[in-house]
Amino acid sequence: MFKQALTQYPILHYPDFNLPFLLMTDACDTGLGIVLAQQGPEGERAIAYASRTLKPNERNYAVIEKEALAVVWGVKYFRHYLYGRKVTIITDHNPLKWLMNIKDQAGRLARWSLTLQEYDLQIEHRASRKHQNADALSRIPPIAPLKDNKIEDIIPKLSIDRLCEMQRKDSNLFAIINYLEKGELPDQSSKARETVILSDNYELDNSGILYHLFTPGSRKRRQCLRRQLAIPRCLIDEILYACHDDATAGHLSLNKMYTKIQDRFYWKGMYSDVEFWCKSCVDCATKKTPKHRPKAPLNPLPAVSGPFDRVAVDVLGPFPPTYNSNKYILIFSDYLTRWPEAIPVPNADATTTAKVFIEEVVLSSWGAKTATFRQQEKLSIKPC
């Protein structure tokens, strides 16, 4: 509502071109802010606003250069209002008052000073406490940090008791949970051996929920041992949908989606499932740009047997008509020797091209040829 109020009457007004303009400028470490205003009977009234962030190289400017940049950019941005009219530049940077009067200028300030000389400008200083309108536009408002999604956000409305029950019904997780809780192993020796080995990578919390212990392999992510929630097979599709297809998921690529899931969850064959889910996503297949575009196979032409065995033809024009009404030039070139023939013609349609080729090239110069090519069209000419 505040932004809407600033862009409507009585705050924002139409310009009165019979009155001089006020250009209020400000610069900070990250951006520029401009307010175009006029002095009316009721006081200063805003005409338009403008702001932008500073480019990486502009952030290295000195303070006076940033303030001067705000003036130059503001004058250029509102040139259609200011050119040919009296303008008062209002800034909270007092040294900027002498920008137009500096002797022996060099570098950026000299170029900017020349840019401003085509305008009828007067620079005035205003204290910062009275210059809040342009100050507000140049400063980026604080943005609350994004919160990482919790497990409850991805798997909503699932109680701890329900999750424990689902883990114990999963055939892959039941043996590990039973061994960690009661020390019991499956009767089959191979299964029992596998359970003992895998149990070193799992733990149960006080609520009875099974977690997988994981150490990230990337140096950037390798901080400490992490716990991943052990996921039963019945919840895998729901997690994949929440981490990829959901409106807030963003349809991430394979590696990004896998990293996102790996930070929270674990199940056997997780990477293969994530890969299959990403490749099966219809939205990704239809909207994302493919990395490898299909390429048409090359069809090389057979080698020529001698000079003037194959001729290429192309068209230049249209040009201004000549005395003979010719507007195009037909270019015939031999594939082997690159010998060119240039013939002016009034038009470049297929009939004219074929007639000129027969009369001016075949019969007058080179003799009958095997074939001729016009751009992407092939015109076959049989030997006489």
C-alpha positions, 0 to 999 in steps of 0.5 A: 500500500505504501508503494501504491500511495507513492505512485498516485495523487496527491503524492505523484503529479503530472509535470508542468512544463512551464515550471523548472524541474528539481532532480534529487539524486543520491548514491550509496555503496550499492545503488542510485536513487533519483526523484524528479520533482517540481516546486508547486504552490503546495510545496515540492511534488514528485513527478517520477522516480528512478533507481538502480543497483551499481555495477561491480566496477561502479562500486569501486568508485570514490564517494564523489564519483558515485554521487556524480554518477547519480547526477549523470544517470538521472539527467540521462534517464529523464532527458525527455523532461530536462533537455532545454529546460532549467534544472536544479540538482539537489544532492546531500553531497556538498563537494558535488556543487563544484563539479561543474567548476573544477579546473583541469578535469581528467578521467570520468569526472571530465567526461561527465562534466562535458555530458552535463554541459548541454543542460541548464543545471544548477547544483544545490546542497541539502542536508541528509535529514531533509533528503530522505526521498532520494536516499530511500530509493538508493538503499536496498531494504533489508531482506529476511534470510530464506529459511531452510525447509524442515522435514515437517515442511516436506512431509506434512501432517505425519506424526512421529508414531505414524513415521515409526510405524511406517519405518517398521513396516518397511522390509529394508529398515525393519531388520536394522531397527530390530537389531538396534532396539533388541539386538535380534538378527534375521535367521538367514546368515547373509541377511544377518551379516548385512544387517550388522554391517549396515547398522554402524551407519544408523541410529535410533533417536529417543522417539524411535525414529531411524536415522542414517549417518552421513558424512558429505564428500564435498569439501564445501559441505564436509563439516560434520557428521549429519543425520538423514531421516531413513525413508520407507519406500511408501514415502519416496514418491511424496518426497520426490514430488515435494522436492521437484514438482511442488510449486516452491521446489523449482524443478531443480536439475538432477545434481541440485535436487539430489543434494537437496534430498541428501541433506535430509533423507536417505533410502537405498538407491536414492540417486537412481530414483532421483535421476529417473524422476528428473528424466520423467518430468514432463515440465522439464522436458518441454520447457527447459533448454536441452544441453545437447541439441540434435544435429543434422548429419552432414551430407558432403558432395561428391568430389568434382572430376575437373574444372567447371564440372559443378557450378554454384550460383548465388544472387546479390541485390536488390540494388538501385535499378540501372539504365537497363533496369537491372537490380540483381547480380547473378554470381556463378562460381566453379567449385574447383577453380573458384572462377566467378562470373557476374551477370546483371539481371532485372529479376532473380526468379528461377526462370531468369536464372535458368535462362541466363545460366544456359545462354550466358554460361553454358553456351557462351563460356563453359559448355554444358555442366553436370549440375548447378546449385543455387543456395539450398536449391539444386538445379540439375543441368544435363550434358548436351 
